């Protein structure tokens, strides 16, 4: 009798495990496969795209491996404009994209065109999706917290970041970590979405990490849109491809024509800063008492207009801690989440080349962080 009961319990447990596994597989929107030297697979239940080679080779790999996902979210830009009451501006935005396309780095343009051919999508749609951050204001929010090594329980700096954006019930299902191994450049990971060729959050093999934040007001009177600028997600991708430190990144960005006003949080194994940038001005803002925080307002004397932000106040409360580890930084990020807008939560360990990432349902800060060891992924 006892044996029979044991067998029944065992069968029930096996059934529940099978159902749980099946549901997990159903929730996976990306199909694991290899093509042309690239690979799309799940690591620690995180979707990871690995691409390498020349721009054309990387473009073809992305085109084949993400085509199905890109087609499912291709209507997102139009739906976003419709939701925000800007549908009538679509043609104007297309013209603005055309003005920016001339400044695309040649290798990025080659990659984008190669991918578009394999995906079977319209070139103009691809440009609009990738340059929408430069021309559409009012979408991104975002929060970042940088902890220096002295105040970190890990003995290295920590860099936490929430990406807040309108998902429209679409993007939250399609977060993707893409490991790039471009020929002759630094390997890097970009946390974004299929079809996004620039970078809004990422880290390279030198431990240089970055995260972008929209800003809406600036004291220097700079224009909100500079048609002669380099599209900023591609500019930041170039930082990860060519720079090894915060100092090198700052030098490059000061010399680059900028499209709009924003803040960029930067961190390397030695520590981090926030660059407050407009088409006219770049100001470096450093941390206080080992803590550097960033939301969506300029805070420097040169650029600040209206600097009050409840999220910022919660983040700088971290200065009251003797030290912070991964759990404490994660808790701070959860304290500043924006509900259905918070689509990605991550913590970079620049000195260890580790990424802790939470994606899926919103707010992502309520989900467990999953570890992605980047060092072996950066090496072919």
FENCOR-V121610 format. One record per residue. PSI is psi in radians with two decimals (999 if undefined). OMEGA is omega in radians with two decimals (* if undefined). NEAR is the number of other C-alpha atoms within 10 Angstrom. Layout:
psi	omega	near
PSI	OMEGA	NEAR
PSI	OMEGA	NEAR
This chain:
psi	omega	near
-0.81	3.13	6
-0.68	3.13	7
-0.73	-3.14	8
-0.75	3.12	9
-0.70	3.12	10
-0.76	-3.14	11
-0.67	3.14	12
-0.80	3.12	12
-0.73	-3.14	12
-0.74	3.12	12
-0.69	3.12	12
-0.77	-3.14	12
-0.72	3.11	12
-0.67	3.11	12
-0.79	3.14	12
-0.68	3.11	12
-0.73	3.14	12
-0.74	3.12	12
-0.76	-3.14	12
-0.75	3.13	12
-0.73	3.14	12
-0.73	3.13	11
-0.67	3.11	11
-0.70	3.13	11
-0.69	3.13	13
-0.57	-3.09	10
-0.23	-3.13	11
2.02	-3.07	15
-0.23	3.13	13
2.50	3.12	23
2.18	3.13	15
2.24	3.11	14
2.98	3.07	12
2.64	3.10	15
2.29	3.01	14
0.55	-3.14	14
-0.10	3.08	13
2.88	-3.12	21
2.44	3.03	20
2.09	-3.11	24
2.94	3.08	16
2.28	3.08	15
2.10	-3.07	13
0.68	3.12	11
0.33	3.06	13
2.31	3.10	19
2.18	-3.08	20
2.17	3.05	24
2.22	-3.13	27
2.09	-3.11	23
2.65	-3.10	27
2.80	3.05	23
-2.65	3.11	17
2.92	3.09	16
-0.76	-3.13	22
-0.70	3.13	19
-0.78	3.11	21
-0.72	3.12	26
-0.76	3.13	26
-0.71	3.12	25
-0.81	3.11	28
-0.72	-3.10	31
-0.76	-3.12	26
-0.80	-2.98	21
-0.40	-3.11	27
0.10	-3.06	20
-0.81	-3.09	19
-0.75	-3.14	16
-0.73	-3.13	17
-0.72	-3.13	21
-0.53	-3.14	15
-0.43	-3.13	12
0.13	-3.06	17
-0.45	-3.10	18
-0.01	-3.06	13
-0.84	-3.13	18
-0.77	3.14	18
-0.74	-3.14	15
-0.62	3.11	15
-0.79	3.13	17
-0.65	3.12	15
-0.75	-3.13	14
-0.63	-3.08	12
0.11	3.12	10
0.42	-3.10	10
0.37	-3.10	14
-0.58	-3.12	15
-0.15	-3.13	10
0.08	-3.04	11
-0.82	-3.12	15
-0.64	3.09	10
-0.74	3.12	11
-0.65	3.10	19
-0.73	3.13	18
-0.65	3.10	13
-0.69	3.10	19
-0.72	3.13	23
-0.65	3.14	16
-0.55	3.14	14
-0.50	-3.05	21
-0.53	-3.13	19
-0.42	-3.11	15
0.03	3.10	17
2.36	3.01	16
2.44	-3.03	14
-0.74	-3.10	11
-0.62	3.11	12
-0.65	3.10	19
-0.75	3.14	20
-0.73	3.13	18
-0.79	-3.11	21
-0.74	-3.14	26
-0.71	3.12	22
-0.71	3.12	20
-0.74	-3.12	29
-0.69	3.13	24
-0.75	-3.14	15
-0.59	-3.13	17
-0.44	-3.09	22
0.54	3.14	13
2.78	3.14	17
2.37	-3.13	12
-0.76	-3.10	13
-0.65	3.11	14
-0.69	3.11	17
-0.72	3.10	19
-0.77	-3.13	22
-0.78	-3.13	22
-0.62	-3.07	18
-0.33	-3.14	22
0.03	3.10	26
-0.67	3.11	18
-0.50	-3.14	19
-0.48	-2.99	27
-0.36	3.13	21
2.03	-3.13	15
2.44	3.11	15
0.20	-3.12	13
-0.98	-3.10	16
2.52	2.94	19
-1.57	2.97	21
2.58	3.11	27
2.48	3.08	28
2.61	3.11	32
2.09	3.11	26
2.23	3.12	30
2.19	-3.12	29
2.93	-3.04	26
-0.65	-3.11	19
-0.56	-3.09	16
0.20	-3.14	21
2.41	3.09	22
-0.20	-3.11	17
-0.02	-3.09	16
0.14	3.04	13
2.83	-3.13	21
2.68	3.06	27
2.48	-3.09	29
1.79	-3.14	29
2.60	-3.07	24
2.29	2.92	29
2.29	2.96	31
2.08	-3.13	27
2.16	-3.10	24
2.73	3.09	19
2.02	-3.14	18
-0.42	-3.08	18
0.49	-3.13	13
0.24	-3.09	11
-1.04	-2.97	13
-0.53	-3.11	19
-0.38	3.14	23
-0.20	-2.96	19
0.42	3.04	21
2.50	-3.05	22
2.31	3.01	22
2.11	-3.11	22
2.07	3.08	24
2.04	3.12	25
2.36	3.01	23
1.24	-3.07	24
2.45	-3.13	17
2.19	3.08	14
0.15	-3.12	10
3.04	3.11	14
2.43	2.97	19
2.59	-3.14	25
2.81	3.03	25
2.40	3.06	26
2.22	3.12	25
1.96	-3.07	23
-2.21	-3.08	21
2.73	3.11	20
2.38	-3.11	26
-0.16	3.07	23
2.01	-3.02	21
-0.33	3.06	25
-2.75	-3.07	21
2.25	3.02	26
-0.37	3.07	21
2.34	3.13	25
3.05	3.12	26
2.52	-3.14	31
-3.10	-3.04	29
-0.14	3.03	24
-0.02	-3.11	21
0.29	3.07	26
2.11	-3.09	30
2.69	-3.13	29
2.77	3.07	30
2.33	-3.07	26
2.62	3.12	29
2.22	3.06	24
2.56	3.03	22
2.58	-3.01	22
-0.24	-3.11	15
2.47	-3.14	20
2.45	-3.11	23
-0.38	-3.00	14
0.02	3.10	14
0.31	-3.12	12
2.62	3.08	17
2.62	3.10	13
-0.36	-3.13	19
2.14	3.10	18
1.85	-3.07	22
-0.19	3.13	21
0.02	-3.10	15
2.86	3.04	21
2.21	3.12	23
2.21	-2.84	28
-0.52	3.12	25
-0.53	3.08	21
-0.60	3.07	22
-0.72	-3.13	23
-0.55	3.02	23
-0.72	3.12	23
-0.64	3.07	20
-0.83	-3.12	26
-0.54	-3.13	28
-0.50	-2.95	23
-0.25	-3.04	16
2.69	3.13	20
-0.14	-3.06	19
2.88	3.06	21
-0.72	-3.11	25
-0.77	3.12	14
-0.69	3.13	13
-0.77	3.13	21
-0.76	3.14	21
-0.77	-3.14	12
-0.78	-3.07	16
-0.54	3.07	18
-0.53	-3.10	16
-0.05	-3.08	9
2.37	3.06	14
2.27	-3.02	19
2.52	-3.03	25
-0.52	-2.97	25
-3.00	3.13	26
2.38	-3.11	26
2.97	3.00	25
2.51	3.09	24
2.03	3.04	23
2.30	-3.11	28
2.46	3.10	25
2.43	3.03	30
-3.08	-3.11	27
-0.25	-3.14	22
-0.25	-3.12	15
-3.01	-3.03	26
2.94	3.09	30
3.02	2.95	23
2.22	3.03	27
2.07	3.05	26
2.09	-2.95	26
2.44	2.95	24
3.01	3.05	27
-0.30	-3.11	22
-0.51	-2.88	16
2.58	2.96	17
2.19	3.11	20
2.27	3.09	19
2.18	3.12	14
2.18	-3.07	20
2.85	-3.09	16
2.89	3.07	17
2.27	-3.13	12
0.70	3.04	15
0.05	-3.08	20
2.27	3.05	23
2.09	-3.09	25
2.75	-3.13	28
2.33	2.99	28
-2.05	-3.04	28
0.51	3.10	23
2.42	2.96	24
2.53	-3.11	29
-0.13	3.12	19
2.69	3.11	16
-0.59	-3.08	10
-0.55	-2.97	14
-0.29	-3.04	22
2.40	3.05	16
-1.04	3.12	16
1.81	-2.92	13
0.10	-3.12	15
2.32	3.12	13
2.13	-3.11	11
-0.58	3.11	10
-0.71	3.13	21
-0.72	3.14	20
-0.69	3.12	13
-0.65	-3.13	14
-0.76	-3.10	23
-0.16	3.00	19
-0.30	3.10	12
-0.35	3.12	23
-0.30	3.13	16
-0.18	3.12	9
2.49	3.00	10
-0.80	3.10	12
2.70	3.08	18
2.46	3.04	21
-2.95	3.13	16
-0.82	-3.12	18
-0.69	-3.11	10
-0.71	3.10	15
-0.72	3.11	24
-0.70	3.13	24
-0.70	3.09	12
-0.71	3.11	22
-0.63	3.12	26
-0.57	3.12	19
-0.39	-3.09	14
0.29	-3.14	21
2.76	-3.13	24
0.70	3.04	21
-2.15	-3.05	15
-0.15	3.11	17
-0.42	-3.04	22
1.76	-2.96	29
-0.42	3.12	28
2.35	3.05	27
2.32	-3.08	30
2.69	3.01	26
2.13	3.08	25
2.46	2.92	28
1.58	-3.04	23
-0.67	-3.10	24
-0.45	-3.08	21
-0.07	-3.08	17
0.87	3.11	21
2.51	3.07	17
2.20	3.04	22
2.07	-2.95	18
2.36	3.04	23
2.13	3.12	24
2.79	-3.14	25
-2.20	-3.13	19
2.68	3.14	18
2.48	0.00	23
2.36	-3.13	23
-0.41	-3.14	28
-0.29	3.11	30
-0.15	-3.11	19
2.74	3.08	17
2.44	3.05	13
2.36	3.14	19
2.39	-3.02	17
2.34	3.00	18
1.94	3.10	20
1.96	-3.00	15
-0.50	-3.04	20
-0.86	3.13	16
-0.44	3.13	9
-0.46	3.14	17
-0.29	-3.08	19
2.13	-3.13	9
999	*	9
